[in-house]
Amino acid sequence: MPMSAFADWAENLREAVGELARYRQESCTGAPPVVRQIPMAGIIESLGLRKHLQEGGLTDGTLHRFLRDYLDLTVRLHHPGSMAHQVAAPHPAAALAMLVEGATNNPMAIYEMGPAAAAIEAFLLDWLRAKAGWPGGAGGVFTHGGSLANLTAIVAARSRFDKGLWAQGCRGDLALIASADCHYSIARTAGILGIGEEGVFAVPTDGSGRMQPEKIDETIQRALSAGRRPFALVANACSTATGIYDPLPEIAAVCRRHGLWLHVDGAHGAAALLSPRHRRRLEGIEQADSLVWDAHKLLCTPGLCTALLVRDAAALDHAFHEDASYLFHEKAQPGFDFIHRTVECTKASLGFRLFVVLAALGESGIAAYIDGRLELTRQAYLLLSRVPGWECPVEPQSNILCFRMPGTDEDQLQIRDRLLADGDFHLSTAVLGGRRYLRMVLTSEATTLEDLHRLVSRIQQMTKHL
Ligand SMILES: Cc1ncc(COP(=O)(O)O)c(C=O)c1O
C-alpha cells in the first residue's frame, strides 16, 4: 500500500475514534435501533462495496463516511435493548488494544515474533490460573474462541490417555462423556478428532440443564457396553441455554474414580471466578484437569479471546506434534513459544485485549460489572415470573434468563421477530424440555430494570395482536 493512501494517518484515526465514541454513546441512549435486519444484498448495495473495490481510493475522508454508514448497520451491543447473545459489549480500552494489534501485527505464538504480547499472555494465564485456585505447574494458551479451546483441551486429554493416537489415528473406540446440555462444539470436537459424534455419551441433566452426577456411572457403563474407551468428561460452568452450573465436586469425584480427564467448559461462566460473590458457583474447579474461559462473553473484551488452562502443562505441551524447519530449531531465547500448545500457527495478541480491560477496570471493577449484570438478571427473573401467565422455568445463576409468555412455540418466535423488526429489543430463544422459550443474556451496562419493565409492556401489547 503506498503511504500516500493515508495522507494523514493520525488525523484519520482521530476521526475514526471520534466516530466510534459517538457510536457507543448513541447506542447507550437506546435511540437508534439495536439491530437492523436488512437483506444482505441491500447492504452490499448501500455500502457500495463493488464500486469501492473497482475504484479503490477508500481512504481519508471517504473512509470516514464509509465507517459512519457501516456503523449504522451494525448490531449495537451497548444498547439497553441488546439482550440476545453471549457477546460482550466491549470496553473501549480493548478496542484500542485491537487497534494497536492491527497496527503492529505481532503474531506472538513464536516468542521472537511478538515478545511483548507473549509476555502479557504468559503473565495473564498465570493470573487466571491462580484465580482458578490451581497450583503452579499448570499451563495454558489463549485461542481464537471457546470452540477451538474445547477442541484443544480434548486433544490434550486424548494424548494423555493414549499417546499413540496422534500417529495412528482413532479406531472409533474412544468415548467422550459429556453433559446432555453441553455446547455443540463438543460434538464437533468428537467429529473432528475421529471420536465420532456417536462416541459422545450424554449424561442426563435435570430440567434446568444441570448435570445429574448420579447418572455418570451408568453413562460410562453405556459407553463400555458399546465397546468404547471413555477418556474424558465435559462439564458445564455454565450451560449455554440456561446459564446453569454443573455440580463440580460430585462430578470430579466420579472422574477420579474412573480415571477420566475432567474438562470444564467455562466459556460463558468461568468469569464468575473474578467475583468474590459468585465464585462459589465454580466450587470444585480446583479438581478439574482443564478449563475453558472466554473473555468475549462476560469480560467486556471483543472477540475472540479465550483462555484455555490445563492443570498439568506437560499434557498440553505434548498434545500436538509438528515439524517446520523455518520455525522450530535450536535457539537461545529469553521467552516461550506458545505455538506448541495450539492448533493455530499465526495467532493474534489475544491476551493483550483482555489485559487492557482488566487493567482499566481493576479487579474490583470487573467484579462489580459481573455482579451488576447477574443481579439485574435476578431482578429480571423476579419481575418476569410474576407477570400473570408468564413463566421462567429456571432460576438464573448467571446473566442468562429463559422465559415464556402465554401462547404457542410459534408465538414466542413471532414476538422475537416483531421486537427485532421494531429495533427496541434484541432477544434470542432456546428450546427446553421440548418447548421454545424467549431468552435474554444481559451484558450491556446500559440495560436497567426500567428497560425490562418496558420489555414486558411491549410484549404484552404485542400479544394482543397475535
Ligand atoms: C458453554 C459454551 N462453550 C463454548 C462456546 C463456544 O464459544 P465460542 O463462541 O467462543 O467459540 C459457547 C458459546 O456460546 C458456550 O456457551
The ligand as an ORCA input file, in Angstrom:
! r2SCAN-3c Opt
* xyz 0 1
  C     -20.647    -23.215     27.149
  C     -20.075    -22.752     25.845
  N     -18.991    -23.357     25.355
  C     -18.427    -22.978     24.188
  C     -18.960    -21.953     23.462
  C     -18.319    -21.569     22.154
  O     -17.507    -20.470     22.346
  P     -17.034    -19.549     21.118
  O     -18.261    -18.896     20.617
  O     -16.070    -18.626     21.763
  O     -16.407    -20.445     20.100
  C     -20.095    -21.286     23.919
  C     -20.698    -20.191     23.132
  O     -21.779    -19.780     23.318
  C     -20.667    -21.694     25.165
  O     -21.761    -21.108     25.659
*
